Amino acid sequence: FVSKSIVKYAAVILFIFGFYSIYYYFIVSDQYNKEEKRIEYTVHANPPGKKTKYKLPDGSVVFLNSSSSIEYVKTFNGEERKVHLKGEAYFEVAENIEKPFIVVSNGITTTALGTIFNINAYPGYEIVRVSLLEGKVEIQNPIDGGLPILLLPGKELHVNSKQNTYTEKSFNTASVVGWKEG
């Protein structure tokens, strides 16, 4: 037989557990959902024939080529500054060692701390080109299992996702970034 005092304690424990469960479900989880919904993104998109210069919240400058778009968290509040690119863009990255600048484009991730580079990654194209003008960038290569490739100035990385190959070569600056000057 179970004593009345044990039943009373069990009832109190169940009441507290039930109250906490209801509180968590309706109050705490709702606050987390509201915080997640507050993340706002900025999108810049250029139609064919239009080229635009944008200044990002961290002071970096992006020249966006025609038929291209970028998307990023409005304020770069996190531990990194991440931009999603479709098409082609020229980046002049504001230096911030504590917050890496990351560009994600067609499965390629390019990370820079303060540098100038161009990425050509139009949707539907087999080859993504990352061309470095100044500084250093690290490219996460999906072909070799994500092993990083360090690119130095004057070098360009071509990643062919269809053939699972990549090549590093020198490039002509005018032919790569001449589009931003018209």
C-alpha positions, 0 to 999 in steps of 0.5 A, spaced: 500 500 500 502 507 498 501 512 504 497 518 503 504 522 504 507 519 498 501 520 494 501 528 496 508 528 494 507 525 487 502 530 486 506 536 487 512 533 483 507 532 477 504 539 478 510 542 478 513 538 472 506 539 468 506 547 470 514 547 467 512 544 461 506 548 459 510 554 461 516 552 457 512 550 451 508 557 451 513 562 453 520 560 453 519 556 446 515 562 443 521 567 445 526 563 441 522 562 435 521 570 435 528 571 436 530 566 430 524 570 426 528 577 427 534 575 423 533 580 417 537 579 410 539 584 405 538 582 398 541 586 392 540 583 385 542 586 378 538 585 372 542 584 365 546 590 363 546 593 370 552 594 374 552 596 381 557 598 387 554 597 394 557 598 401 556 593 406 555 594 414 562 592 415 565 597 410 567 592 405 565 594 398 562 590 393 561 591 385 556 587 383 556 585 375 549 584 371 545 578 372 548 577 379 545 578 386 548 577 393 544 576 400 547 577 407 544 578 414 543 585 414 548 587 420 553 582 420 552 581 427 555 574 428 562 571 428 563 572 421 561 576 415 557 571 410 555 573 403 551 568 398 553 570 391 550 568 385 553 571 379 559 575 379 562 580 384 568 584 386 570 585 393 574 590 397 574 587 404 574 591 410 579 588 414 577 585 421 581 579 423 576 577 429 570 576 423 572 572 417 569 575 411 566 569 407 563 568 400 559 562 398 558 561 391 556 555 387 558 550 393 565 554 393 566 557 400 572 563 399 574 566 406 578 573 407 580 577 412 582 583 408 583 583 401 581 584 394 578 579 389 573 577 384 568 571 384 565 569 377 560 563 379 554 564 375 548 559 376 548 553 371 556 555 369 560 549 370 566 553 372 567 557 378 573 562 378 576 566 384 581 571 382 585 574 387 588 581 386 591 583 393 592 579 400 590 572 401 584 568 401 582 561 403 578 557 398 574 550 401 574 546 396 569 541 395 572 536 390 578 534 395 573 533 401 574 540 403 581 541 404 583 548 404 587 552 398 590 558 399 590 563 393 596 568 393 595 575 389 595 574 381 593 567 382 586 564 380 582 558 382 578 555 377 573 549 380 569 545 375 564 542 379 562 537 373 568 534 372 571 534 379 577 538 377 580 544 379 586 548 377 590 554 379 593 559 374 595 566 373 590 571 370 590 578 366 587 583 371 584 587 366 580 581 363 578 579 369 575 585 373 575 590 367 567 589 367 567 593 373 570 599 370 565 598 364 
